[in-house]
Amino acid sequence: MTGSIQQRLPGDVKLAAKFYGLFTAKDLVRLGAPILVAFAAVFPADSLTDIGVIVAAVVTGLVLAVVKPAGHSLDQHALNGVRYLTGGRESADPVTDVAETYVETESAVYAVLEVSATNLEMMTAGEQAAIHSLYQDLANMAEWPIHIHSQQRRIDLRRFTNNIRRNSIGVMDSLRTPYLSYVTGLGQHHLVETRHHVILRVPFTDDTTNRLLQRLHGEETNTESGEQRRQDNAVTELNRRAAKLTSQLGATDIEAHRITGTSLRNYTRQFQFPATHGLTRSESEDAPADYQHQKSLHVTDYPSRKPLAWPTELLHTGGLIDITQTIRPQDAGDTATKLSRIQERLDAEIASTREAGRRGTNTYEARHADADWMLNLIADGSDLPHQYGVTVTVHGPTEDTVDATIDRVTTRLRTMQLEYQSSVLTAETAYRVWHPFRRTPNVRTVLMPGQSVAAGFPFDTAAPIASTGVVYGEHGIEGTPVLLDRFTWDAGHVARMGRTGSGKSFATKLELIRAALAYPELCIYVVDPKQEYGDLIEALGGEMHTLQTGADIPVETRFAGFTVAERGERDNTRLLTRVVEELYRATSQDERRTLVYIDEAHNLMQTPHSRSVLSTFIREARDTNTAVTLITQNAADLTEYSEGRAILDNTPGRQFFFHQRVPGHVQDYFGLSNREVQALHNLRTGSDAPFSESLITVPGRLNARVKVKATMAEYRLIAHGRVVS
């Protein structure tokens, strides 16, 4: 979704003057040229044929001046057609090498930064204004062009479903089919994910000057050495820019990292296919199925105000849509001079229009106001100018699919009051704009201040979906499955918090069942002082053990639970601490994936020793393929102690269920926005709906409101300890 705050977007102040409010200077040339040629050919006109030639010339001139299909004049289409016929079908500057940290072409080196999504829904207007200000700083700090590439791809859940089919055994067979049906049902919708990348390009500099100096000093010129120096200098500059941008993104609480190694090679590979550029589209039989046909639109003008992250509206149109934003910083002094001249021309146009007694100066006055606004921002040093362009590229496996999506996109653009041009006879140019590793041509851009540019940063989309792991629920807005694989995180730990009856125990049991389906040879251990997991553990073929002082703690079986004889006993903390110590010892010697659930985790906060044991386990379990889940009614139970805060620092996943009250220090520690705190009061618990709700945050992966739903078979197993009919 977009933000709730509106940002001003100036129109194109390079508005051409129109004579009589109808024709620009170029239109007058189009109108007059055929007439002048006709007069020169037949003057003096002394026959009906000559008069017919002049009339035909007038009609031709009017057609050339007035008729502008797809936003271009006919002579521009003709010029584009000549370029299309005489130019190549494939852009030059191919990728020549993919190194560990950069991509090299014949003319430049490129770095790719992946940026996580931001959940604007969970931010108040004030918090959105603050993050917009940080986006503005990000736009203004760059002294070089940057490209933001938002790329959509279809999600294929076949790897996930095939994995479930292979792994489920025994009692799990009765759970597998309904679980697969549930997931497949979610996948029947238009299931796509959006990934956001920032592309940095540093061109190779000309080494001619250095070679001349070498010759003047009588030194031998080494072409190979010069080429290497050019490459080294470009890579050094690229690394500097990438580090600076990553640091600035980190200041906005946006997770950003540079793509390197295998990830960079995989990213580059999806663009390395030859393309044929037709009249309005690009095609490639060698491309992945969803990129075999492409069609692009260029946004040419903007309304006066748009919400923060406005491109998200286009990304949610339906279909496969990529959005490329081009941002080119401009010199403030030069821009101020140009704006002053533009104002003078607009003043003259407004005056002449009024003197002629004509109406229709509203557009000129609006552009004059935009120029004045930008001049004031530059003059007081509160903002910097940029040339800003947006290209929307629709892609798909067939022409019909692309055409249907383009129709929806153009309808949405008109609804958003955005003016656009189609890529008629300019498909090759559009392809170069879309391609992250091509020299970007001079596409239509609009002069904007940094705050307007920042309004377009579209980092408000659902997080990418994993291809393995567990379905934790459905995304509250988009309805897509929230599929996470904790064993792919740096540390797979989760803190699950909510009041009694909020649904946290149900969600834990649901995760336990689905994890047993997802991972072969998975070990599951539950520390269960409330004695509520026994039936489920035994139904899955595991054993429950009641802890006794001095007795051994068996951890030989794959599924096991540990409980106490009586709740509330003073000795329970010591017994539970012994379980954690034994689980730490056992998991550190076992390479199998292991999930450990510790219910009523506040019991282990009672003594310095128990806090220390749990803290050590959490800190070091990340190295033993073990993911720990801490379950507690109140987050304050953990934040109260320094060891508890250290535990949470090593627990990246947080799942919040219904809270009646959130203390200020808890809000501050977890960095919860005011909107998120408000949402915690309104989460469904399952008592008033067929599902419960939670907020799940995983840095760089997810920040969303999630509906927790179970299949009927899962519900029966959780409620009755067996799958009953």
C-alpha positions in Angstrom: 0.0 0.0 0.0 1.0 3.6 -0.4 1.6 6.0 2.5 -1.0 8.2 4.0 1.0 11.5 3.6 0.9 13.4 0.4 4.0 14.9 -1.4 4.1 17.6 -3.9 5.3 16.6 -7.4 5.9 19.4 -9.8 4.8 19.2 -13.4 7.2 19.5 -16.3 8.3 23.1 -16.1 9.9 22.8 -19.6 6.5 23.6 -21.0 6.7 24.6 -24.6 5.1 28.0 -25.5 1.9 27.6 -27.6 0.8 30.2 -30.1 -2.9 30.9 -29.7 -2.8 28.3 -27.1 -2.7 25.6 -29.8 0.7 25.2 -31.5 4.2 25.0 -30.2 7.1 26.3 -32.3 7.8 22.8 -33.6 4.1 22.4 -34.5 4.3 25.7 -36.5 7.3 24.2 -38.4 5.3 21.1 -39.1 2.3 23.1 -40.2 4.3 25.6 -42.3 6.9 23.4 -43.9 4.6 21.5 -46.3 2.8 24.8 -47.2 6.1 26.5 -48.0 7.3 23.6 -50.1 3.9 23.6 -52.0 4.1 27.3 -52.7 7.6 27.1 -53.9 6.6 24.3 -56.2 3.5 25.8 -57.8 3.8 29.6 -57.3 2.0 31.3 -58.9 -1.0 29.1 -58.5 -2.9 29.5 -61.7 -4.7 26.2 -62.0 -7.0 24.0 -60.0 -4.3 21.4 -59.8 -2.0 24.0 -58.2 -4.7 25.0 -55.7 -5.3 21.4 -54.9 -1.6 20.9 -54.2 -1.7 23.9 -51.7 -4.8 22.6 -50.0 -3.2 19.2 -49.7 -0.1 20.8 -48.2 -2.3 22.7 -45.7 -4.0 19.4 -44.7 -0.7 17.7 -44.5 0.7 20.4 -42.2 -2.4 20.3 -39.9 -2.1 16.5 -39.6 1.6 16.8 -38.8 1.0 19.5 -36.2 -2.2 18.0 -34.6 -2.1 14.2 -34.9 0.1 12.7 -32.2 -0.5 9.0 -31.8 1.0 7.5 -28.6 2.1 11.0 -27.6 4.6 11.5 -30.5 4.2 13.5 -33.6 4.2 11.7 -37.0 7.6 13.1 -37.9 9.0 11.8 -34.6 7.6 8.4 -35.4 9.2 8.6 -38.8 12.6 9.4 -37.2 12.2 6.6 -34.7 11.3 4.3 -37.6 14.5 5.2 -39.4 16.4 4.5 -36.2 14.6 1.2 -35.8 15.3 0.1 -39.4 18.9 1.2 -39.5 19.9 0.4 -35.9 20.7 -2.9 -34.3 18.1 -5.1 -32.7 20.4 -5.7 -29.7 21.9 -3.0 -27.5 25.7 -2.8 -27.5 27.7 -2.9 -24.3 27.2 -6.5 -23.3 28.2 -8.0 -20.0 31.8 -9.2 -20.3 32.5 -10.5 -16.7 30.7 -11.0 -13.4 33.2 -10.6 -10.6 32.7 -11.3 -6.9 31.3 -7.9 -6.2 30.6 -6.2 -9.5 29.4 -6.7 -13.1 31.6 -5.5 -15.9 30.5 -4.5 -19.4 32.6 -3.0 -22.2 32.0 0.5 -21.0 31.4 0.4 -17.2 31.2 -1.5 -13.9 28.0 -2.0 -12.0 27.1 -2.7 -8.3 23.7 -4.1 -7.2 22.2 -3.4 -3.8 19.1 -5.2 -2.7 16.7 -3.2 -0.5 14.1 -4.6 1.8 10.4 -3.6 1.8 9.0 -1.1 4.3 5.6 -1.5 5.9 4.0 1.9 5.7 0.7 0.5 7.0 2.3 0.2 10.4 3.5 3.8 10.5 1.6 6.9 11.6 1.6 10.0 9.5 4.4 11.5 11.6 6.5 8.4 11.3 5.9 8.3 7.5 7.0 12.0 7.3 10.2 11.1 9.2 11.1 8.2 6.9 10.3 10.4 3.8 12.8 12.9 5.2 15.4 10.1 5.3 14.5 9.1 1.8 15.0 12.7 0.7 18.5 12.7 2.4 19.2 9.5 0.5 18.3 11.1 -2.9 20.3 14.3 -2.1 23.4 12.6 -0.9 24.1 10.9 -4.2 26.4 12.9 -6.4 25.9 10.5 -9.3 23.0 8.8 -11.1 21.3 5.9 -9.5 18.6 3.6 -10.8 16.0 1.9 -8.7 14.8 -1.3 -10.3 11.6 -2.8 -8.8 11.2 -6.3 -10.3 8.3 -8.6 -10.1 8.4 -12.3 -10.7 5.9 -15.1 -10.4 6.2 -17.3 -7.3 6.4 -21.0 -8.1 5.4 -23.1 -5.0 6.1 -26.4 -6.7 9.5 -26.8 -4.9 7.7 -26.2 -1.6 4.8 -28.6 -2.3 7.1 -31.3 -3.7 9.2 -31.1 -0.6 6.1 -31.6 1.6 5.1 -34.6 -0.5 8.5 -36.3 -0.1 8.9 -35.7 3.6 5.5 -36.5 5.3 5.2 -39.9 6.8 3.0 -41.8 9.3 0.4 -39.7 11.0 1.6 -36.8 8.9 0.0 -38.3 5.8 -3.5 -37.3 7.0 -2.2 -33.7 7.4 -0.3 -33.5 4.2 -3.1 -33.4 1.7 -5.2 -30.7 3.3 -2.1 -28.6 4.0 -1.0 -28.9 0.3 -4.6 -28.0 -0.8 -4.5 -24.9 1.4 -1.1 -23.7 0.1 -2.1 -24.5 -3.5 -5.3 -22.5 -3.0 -3.2 -19.5 -2.0 -1.1 -20.0 -5.0 -4.0 -19.9 -7.4 -4.2 -16.1 -7.0 -1.8 -13.8 -8.9 1.1 -14.8 -6.7 4.1 -12.6 -7.3 6.9 -11.1 -5.3 8.6 -7.8 -5.8 12.3 -7.2 -5.2 13.9 -3.8 -5.1 17.4 -3.1 -6.3 19.5 0.0 -6.5 21.9 -0.1 -9.5 25.1 1.9 -9.5 27.2 2.5 -12.6 30.7 3.8 -12.9 31.9 4.3 -16.5 35.5 3.7 -17.5 37.4 6.9 -17.9 39.4 7.8 -21.0 43.1 7.1 -20.5 44.3 9.1 -23.5 45.8 11.9 -21.3 47.9 9.5 -19.3 49.2 7.9 -22.5 50.2 11.3 -24.0 52.1 12.2 -20.8 53.9 8.9 -21.0 55.0 9.6 -24.6 56.1 13.2 -23.7 58.4 11.7 -21.1 59.7 9.1 -23.5 58.0 6.3 -21.6 56.6 3.2 -23.2 52.8 3.1 -23.3 51.4 -0.1 -22.0 47.8 -0.5 -23.3 47.2 -3.5 -21.1 48.4 -1.6 -18.0 46.2 1.4 -18.9 43.1 -0.8 -19.3 43.8 -2.4 -15.9 44.3 1.0 -14.3 41.0 2.2 -15.8 39.2 -0.9 -14.4 40.8 -0.5 -11.0 39.9 3.1 -10.7 36.3 2.4 -11.7 36.0 -0.4 -9.2 37.4 1.7 -6.4 34.9 4.4 -7.2 32.1 1.9 -7.4 33.0 0.5 -4.0 33.0 4.0 -2.5 29.6 4.8 -3.9 28.1 1.4 -2.8 29.4 1.8 0.8 28.1 5.3 1.0 24.7 4.4 -0.2 24.4 1.3 2.0 25.3 3.4 5.0 22.7 6.0 4.2 20.0 3.3 3.6 21.0 1.8 7.0 20.3 5.2 8.6 16.7 4.9 7.4 16.2 1.5 9.1 15.9 -0.1 5.7 17.7 -3.3 5.3 20.1 -3.1 2.4 23.0 -5.2 1.3 25.2 -5.5 -1.7 24.6 -8.6 -3.8 27.8 -10.5 -4.4 29.1 -13.9 -5.4 26.6 -16.5 -6.5 23.7 -14.2 -5.8 25.2 -11.6 -8.2 25.8 -14.2 -10.9 22.2 -15.5 -10.6 20.8 -11.9 -10.7 22.9 -11.1 -13.8 22.0 -14.3 -15.6 18.3 -13.5 -15.7 19.1 -10.5 -18.0 21.6 -12.2 -20.3 19.5 -13.1 -23.2 19.3 -11.7 -26.8 16.2 -9.6 -27.5 14.5 -8.6 -30.7 12.9 -5.1 -30.6 9.7 -4.8 -32.5 7.5 -1.8 -33.1 6.1 -1.6 -29.6 7.6 -4.5 -27.7 10.8 -6.6 -27.1 10.8 -10.3 -27.5 13.1 -13.2 -26.8 12.6 -16.9 -27.1 15.8 -17.5 -25.0 14.5 -15.4 -22.1 12.8 -17.0 -19.0 9.1 -17.6 -19.8 7.9 -14.5 -18.0 10.3 -12.3 -19.9 9.7 -13.5 -23.4 7.5 -10.5 -24.2 7.9 -7.0 -22.9 6.2 -3.7 -23.4 7.1 -0.3 -21.7 5.5 3.0 -20.9 7.3 6.2 -19.9 5.7 8.5 -17.4 5.9 12.1 -18.8 4.1 14.3 -16.4 2.8 14.2 -12.8 -0.2 15.6 -10.9 0.3 18.1 -8.1 0.4 15.6 -5.2 0.9 11.9 -4.7 1.2 9.7 -1.6 4.5 8.4 -0.4 5.6 5.2 -2.3 3.1 6.0 -5.1 4.6 3.5 -7.6 3.3 0.7 -5.3 -0.2 1.4 -6.8 1.2 0.3 -10.2 3.0 -2.7 -8.8 -0.4 -3.9 -7.4 -2.2 -3.5 -10.7 -2.1 -7.3 -11.4 0.3 -9.0 -13.8 4.1 -8.9 -13.9 5.3 -5.3 -13.8 8.8 -3.8 -13.4 9.4 -0.2 -12.6 12.6 1.6 -13.3 13.3 4.9 -11.7 16.2 7.0 -13.1 17.6 9.8 -10.8 20.2 12.1 -12.1 21.5 14.9 -9.7 21.7 18.4 -11.2 23.9 21.3 -10.3 22.0 23.6 -8.0 23.4 26.8 -9.5 22.8 25.9 -13.1 19.3 24.7 -12.3 18.5 27.9 -10.5 19.5 29.9 -13.6 17.4 27.6 -15.9 14.4 27.9 -13.6 14.7 31.7 -13.7 14.7 31.7 -17.5 11.8 29.3 -17.5 9.8 31.7 -15.3 10.6 34.6 -17.6 9.3 32.6 -20.6 6.2 31.5 -18.6 5.5 35.2 -17.6 5.7 36.2 -21.2 3.4 33.5 -22.3 0.8 34.3 -19.6 1.0 38.0 -20.5 0.6 37.5 -24.2 -2.3 35.1 -23.7 -4.1 37.6 -21.5 -3.4 40.5 -23.9 -4.9 38.5 -26.7 -8.1 38.1 -24.6 -7.7 34.3 -24.5 -8.2 32.0 -21.6 -6.3 28.9 -20.7 -3.4 30.2 -18.6 -4.0 27.8 -15.7 -1.3 25.4 -16.9 1.3 28.1 -17.3 0.5 29.5 -13.9 0.8 26.1 -12.3 4.1 25.5 -13.9 5.3 29.0 -12.9 4.3 28.2 -9.3 6.2 24.9 -9.5 9.3 26.7 -10.8 9.1 29.3 -8.1 8.7 26.6 -5.4 11.8 24.7 -6.6 13.8 28.0 -6.8 12.9 28.8 -3.2 14.0 25.3 -2.1 17.3 25.6 -3.9 17.9 29.2 -2.7 17.4 28.4 1.0 19.5 25.2 0.7 16.7 22.9 1.9 16.7 20.7 -1.2 18.6 19.8 -4.3 17.4 19.3 -7.9 17.3 16.1 -9.9 16.1 14.9 -13.3 13.7 12.1 -12.5 12.2 9.5 -14.9 9.9 6.5 -14.4 9.5 3.7 -16.9 6.9 0.9 -16.4 7.7 -2.4 -18.1 5.2 -5.1 -18.4 6.4 -8.6 -19.1 4.9 -12.1 -19.5 5.0 -15.4 -21.5 2.6 -14.3 -24.3 1.6 -11.2 -26.2 -2.0 -11.5 -25.0 -0.9 -11.6 -21.3 1.3 -8.5 -21.8 -1.4 -6.6 -23.7 -4.0 -7.4 -21.0 -1.6 -6.2 -18.2 -0.7 -3.0 -20.2 -4.4 -2.2 -20.5 -4.8 -2.4 -16.7 -1.6 -0.3 -16.2 -2.8 2.4 -18.6 -6.2 2.5 -16.8 -4.4 2.8 -13.5 -2.1 5.6 -14.8 -5.1 7.6 -16.0 -6.8 7.1 -12.6 -3.6 8.3 -10.9 -3.6 11.3 -13.3 -0.2 10.4 -14.6 0.6 11.2 -18.2 2.5 8.7 -20.2 3.9 7.7 -23.6 4.0 4.3 -25.2 7.3 2.9 -26.6 6.1 2.9 -30.2 9.2 2.4 -32.4 11.3 2.9 -29.3 11.2 -0.6 -27.8 15.0 -0.9 -28.0 15.3 2.3 -26.0 12.8 1.1 -23.4 14.7 -2.2 -23.2 17.9 -0.3 -22.4 16.1 1.7 -19.7 14.7 -1.5 -18.2 18.0 -3.5 -18.4 20.1 -2.8 -15.3 23.4 -3.3 -17.2 22.9 -1.1 -20.3 23.9 2.5 -20.9 20.8 4.4 -20.1 19.6 6.5 -23.1 18.2 10.0 -22.8 14.7 9.2 -21.8 12.0 11.7 -20.9 12.7 13.1 -17.4 11.2 15.8 -15.2 13.0 18.3 -13.0 12.2 17.7 -9.4 13.5 18.5 -5.9 14.8 15.6 -3.7 11.6 15.5 -1.6 9.5 14.8 -4.7 11.9 12.2 -5.9 11.8 10.5 -2.5 8.0 10.2 -2.8 8.6 7.6 -5.5 10.8 5.2 -3.6 8.5 2.1 -3.8 9.8 0.1 -0.9 6.3 -0.6 0.4 5.5 -4.1 -0.9 5.2 -7.6 0.6 8.5 -9.2 1.5 9.8 -11.9 -0.9 8.5 -15.4 -0.3 10.9 -18.2 0.5 10.7 -21.4 -1.5 11.1 -23.7 1.5 10.1 -23.7 5.1 6.8 -23.2 6.9 3.6 -21.2 6.0 3.0 -19.0 9.1 -0.2 -17.6 7.7 -1.5 -15.2 5.1 -0.3 -11.6 4.4 -3.0 -9.4 5.9 -3.2 -7.1 2.9 -2.1 -9.1 -0.2 -3.3 -12.6 0.9 -0.1 -14.2 -0.2 1.4 -17.0 2.0 3.9 -15.9 4.6 6.5 -18.6 4.0 9.6 -18.5 6.0 12.6 -20.8 6.4 14.2 -20.1 9.8 17.2 -22.3 9.0 18.3 -19.9 6.2 18.6 -17.0 8.7 21.8 -16.0 10.3 20.1 -16.9 13.6 16.7 -18.7 13.3 15.4 -17.7 16.7 11.9 -16.2 17.3 10.3 -14.5 20.3 6.5 -15.1 20.4 4.6 -12.8 22.7 1.0 -12.2 23.6 -1.5 -12.4 26.4 -3.2 -15.6 27.4 -5.8 -16.6 24.8 -4.2 -14.5 22.0 -3.3 -17.4 19.8 0.4 -17.8 20.4 0.2 -21.4 21.7 -2.0 -22.3 18.8 0.4 -20.7 16.3 3.3 -22.6 18.0 1.6 -25.9 17.6 0.7 -25.1 14.0 4.4 -24.3 13.3 5.4 -27.5 15.0 3.1 -29.6 12.8 4.1 -27.9 9.5 7.8 -27.9 10.4 7.6 -31.7 10.9 6.1 -31.9 7.4 8.7 -29.6 5.8 12.1 -30.8 7.1 13.4 -34.4 6.9 15.0 -35.7 10.0 13.9 -32.7 12.0 14.3 -32.8 15.7 11.6 -31.0 17.9 12.0 -30.4 21.6 9.4 -28.6 23.7 9.9 -27.2 27.2 6.3 -27.3 28.4 5.8 -26.2 32.0 2.1 -25.6 31.3 1.6 -29.3 30.2 -0.3 -28.4 27.0 1.8 -30.0 24.3 1.8 -33.6 25.4 -1.0 -34.9 23.2 0.5 -33.3 20.1 4.0 -34.6 20.8 2.7 -38.1 21.3 0.5 -37.9 18.3 3.6 -37.2 16.2 5.3 -40.2 17.6 7.3 -38.5 20.3 7.6 -38.8 24.1 6.7 -36.5 27.0 8.9 -36.6 30.1 8.1 -35.3 33.5 11.2 -33.7 35.1 12.4 -35.1 38.4 15.2 -33.9 40.6 18.3 -36.0 40.0 16.7 -37.9 37.1 18.3 -38.1 33.6 16.9 -35.9 30.9 16.5 -38.1 27.7 16.9 -36.4 24.3 17.4 -39.4 22.1 14.1 -39.3 20.3 13.5 -36.8 17.4 10.3 -35.5 19.1 10.3 -34.9 22.8 8.6 -32.7 25.4 9.6 -31.9 28.9 7.2 -30.8 31.6 7.1 -30.4 35.4 5.0 -32.3 37.9 3.4 -29.3 39.5 3.3 -25.7 38.2 4.5 -23.0 40.5 7.0 -25.1 42.4 10.1 -23.3 43.6 12.3 -26.1 42.1 10.9 -25.8 38.6 13.2 -23.0 37.5 16.2 -25.3 38.4 14.7 -28.2 36.5 13.8 -26.2 33.4 17.4 -24.7 33.5 18.8 -28.3 33.5 16.6 -29.1 30.4 18.0 -26.1 28.5 21.6 -27.1 29.5 21.0 -30.7 28.3 19.4 -29.5 25.0 22.4 -27.2 24.5 24.8 -30.1 25.0 22.8 -32.4 22.7 22.2 -30.0 19.9 25.9 -28.9 19.8 26.8 -32.4 19.0 24.1 -33.0 16.4 24.1 -31.5 12.9 20.4 -32.2 12.2 18.0 -29.3 12.0 16.5 -28.8 15.4 13.6 -26.7 16.7 13.4 -25.9 20.4 10.3 -24.4 21.9 10.5 -22.9 25.4 7.0 -22.0 26.6 6.6 -19.7 29.6 10.1 -18.4 28.9 9.8 -15.9 31.8 10.5 -18.9 34.1 14.1 -18.8 32.9 14.4 -15.2 33.9 14.1 -15.9 37.6 17.7 -16.4 38.5 21.0 -15.1 37.2 22.1 -18.7 36.5 19.0 -19.5 34.4 19.3 -16.3 32.5 22.9 -17.0 31.8 22.2 -20.5 30.5 19.5 -19.4 28.2 21.5 -16.5 26.9 24.5 -18.8 26.1 22.2 -21.3 24.4 20.6 -18.6 22.2 23.9 -17.0 21.3 25.6 -20.3 20.3 22.7 -22.3 18.9 23.0 -20.3 15.6 26.1 -22.3 14.9 24.5 -25.7 15.5 21.5 -25.6 13.0 19.2 -25.0 16.0 16.4 -22.5 16.0 14.9 -21.6 19.4 11.4 -20.1 20.0 10.7 -18.2 23.2 7.0 -18.0 24.2 5.9 -15.6 26.8 2.8 -13.6 27.8 4.6 -10.3 28.2 7.6 -8.9 26.3 8.5 -7.0 29.5 9.4 -10.4 31.1 12.4 -10.4 28.8 13.3 -6.7 28.5 13.5 -6.3 32.3 16.9 -7.9 32.6 20.1 -7.2 30.7 20.5 -10.9 29.9 17.0 -10.9 28.5 17.8 -8.0 26.3 20.9 -9.8 25.2 18.8 -12.8 24.3 16.4 -10.6 22.3 19.4 -9.0 20.5 20.2 -12.5 19.2 16.6 -13.3 18.3 15.8 -11.6 15.0 12.3 -12.9 14.6 9.5 -11.3 16.6 5.8 -12.4 16.5 3.4 -10.2 18.5 -0.1 -11.3 19.3 -2.9 -9.4 21.0 -1.7 -7.1 23.8 -3.9 -5.1 26.0 -1.1 -2.8 27.1 2.4 -2.1 25.7 4.7 -0.3 28.2 6.7 2.6 26.8 10.1 0.9 27.4 8.9 -2.2 25.5 7.8 -0.1 22.6 11.2 1.7 22.6 13.2 -1.5 22.9 11.4 -3.2 19.9 11.3 0.0 17.9 7.5 -0.3 17.5 5.8 2.5 15.8 2.7 4.1 17.3 0.6 2.5 14.6 2.1 -0.9 15.4 1.2 -0.5 19.1 -2.3 0.5 18.1 -2.5 -2.6 15.9 -1.5 -4.8 18.8 -4.7 -3.7 20.6 -6.8 -4.7 17.6 -5.4 -8.0 16.6 -7.9 -10.9 16.3 -7.5 -13.7 18.8 -9.5 -16.4 17.1 -12.5 -16.0 19.5 -14.2 -13.6 17.2 -13.0 -14.9 13.8 -11.9 -18.2 12.2 -8.3 -17.1 12.5 -6.0 -15.2 14.8 -3.7 -12.3 13.8 -0.1 -11.4 14.6 2.5 -8.9 13.7 5.7 -10.7 12.4 8.9 -8.8 12.0 12.1 -10.3 10.6 14.7 -7.7 9.6 15.3 -7.7 5.9 12.6 -10.3 5.3 9.2 -9.4 6.7 7.2 -6.8 8.5 3.5 -7.6 8.2 0.2 -8.2 9.8 -0.4 -12.0 9.3 -3.6 -14.1 9.6 -2.9 -17.4 11.3 -5.1 -20.1 9.8 -5.2 -23.9 10.1 -6.7 -26.6 8.0 -9.5 -28.6 9.6 -7.1 -31.6 10.0 -4.5 -29.4 11.8 -7.2 -27.9 14.0 -8.4 -31.3 15.1 -4.9 -32.5 15.9 -4.2 -29.4 17.9 -7.6 -29.5 19.7 -8.0 -33.2 20.3 -4.5 -34.7 20.0 -5.4 -36.8 17.0 -6.9 -36.3 13.6 -10.5 -37.2 14.2 -13.3 -37.2 11.6 
